[in-house]
């Protein structure tokens, strides 16, 4: 669910001192975007939001969440909005966030 190699790369890129701030920014931005997901019938807007969420997820190693966003983005791009399960995307983010935060302290100590 979490790509810890990517998390390690990010921590190396931004530095250990700024890593927590980057994590907080990421979580805040993603949660804001999830709260404002457009109506599923607005395929273009939904495609854009899911693309943004996918990129954010990949930056912090939320691989399962990124995969669901990618699938939703593809469906929106082709107009197949009925195949986009927004509750599943939200649930995956929440589960990824929980796993990430629960393991982050151990990761930082490594």
Secondary structure, DSSP 4 states (H G I P E B T S, - for coil): -B-HHHHHHHHHHH-HHHHHHHHHHHHHHHHHHHHTPPPTT-HHHHHHHHHHHHHHHHHTTBHHHHHHHHHHHHHHHTT-GGG--HHHHHHHHHHHHHHHHHHHHHHHH-
